[in-house]
Amino acid sequence: MNINKFLSITLLSMSLLFVGCSSNAAYRTKLDMCKLAAQTDCSSSAIIHHEAKKMDEYYLGFVEFDDQGQIRERKQMQSVVNQFYKIAAKDDVLLVTFVHGWHHNAAADDKNVKSFEKLLRQISQVESKSAQDSNRMERKVLGLYIGWRGESIKIPYLNNLTFWERKNTAQNVGLIGVTELLLKLEEIVNVKAGMETTQPKPLNSRMVVIGHSFGGAVVFTALQQILSDRFIDSRRNKTYSGDAQGFGDLVILINPAFEAMRYATLYDLSQQNCRNYFKTQLPKLVILTSEDDEATKLAFPAGRFFSTLFETHSTLTRHYCKNNKPILMKIDEGEADRTSVGHFEPYQTHYLDVAKNAQTTQLTKLKSVWSHQKAGNTLDFEGTRLIHLNRTNPLNPYLNIKVSSELIANHNDIWGKEVVAFLRDLIAISTLPIESDSADK
């Protein structure tokens, strides 16, 4: 091959890559509230008001990050936070945050944006009905979509080679910028507790964080140390041992792409001394992984094999809890460091299966049924059945759930009817207002 031909091929290849690169700019540049109507274009808006004064009313905000984990525009974040503060200062709120994964972004036509909007509508409908049934004020539903460059190359098939490059970006986003934002959101949810000093009322505002794929890695990276701190609860003057706490009210990770080894400390904490949990203990961290998710089941360990090739690993002696008794098990650090958290069998606690003929538990009774779980039992939801694997004491707030491929067929198939219903009900269990609680410790 002569030098001119070589240079021509090289230039052509570089041109294709530049053309194929995805946008490296913010999608949501308009900072004023956009009230969505039939003729309104809110595609560039950082905060949108959907269906004002209707049963499925909600607000949706966007905050975007760059490849280095920095907030693209702090004015964008501050605008959304300020709007949420105003709402939360007046009304109780239910704040749901979603972090997308590989191949996605914050564009108006992104499938994850559309699916998150659908989930918010369903949550708003459930909240409206629950408020009517309980004769209480309806909480405002606030949604926050965290966007980052989940796709660096738009060229089909070639973009599948970006798995590890995007994994590194996801960790940058989680390590550097997202923790600040999530803590600000948690502060919004708690704001009325500080304001109502004369006649304090039950704090009925709640917060849920959801991460998918590398978005799950973003969330876990941002919150891992906070979750450990909240579980141990080392604050001064503590005089009792209560429920294990988490971040906000619930963190959900779907097909998350991070190593089981990173989850080891939280797993050990939750199993320590085969702790018995109070009936008031609610789920705090839920991991859902499809048994047929090839991206985290096959591609993930293949890539980790090379990136951990020169690391040293040992075998750890740990235990799981069966019928309130510790059962010794060996943890191969190498395997845990190469396997994604949802596919690492020693850490799995539940299995989610299809339940076509199961009798669905009524929403008003879900929290009570949850509080009376027993080892090895099942809990029926709308179209699904959650099976306890008897590898931990009931009510362990950390659930690592293996999901039937009939419910989640692959890495991105996370918005099926049954799965969305399960997420909706999990959120309901974790966020029902204080006055509707009836279980005692």
Summary of the structure (lengths in Angstrom):
residues: 441
radius of gyration: 22.4
end to end distance: 77.9
largest distance: 83.6
contacts: 1464
relative contact order: 0.11
helix: 42%
strand: 20%
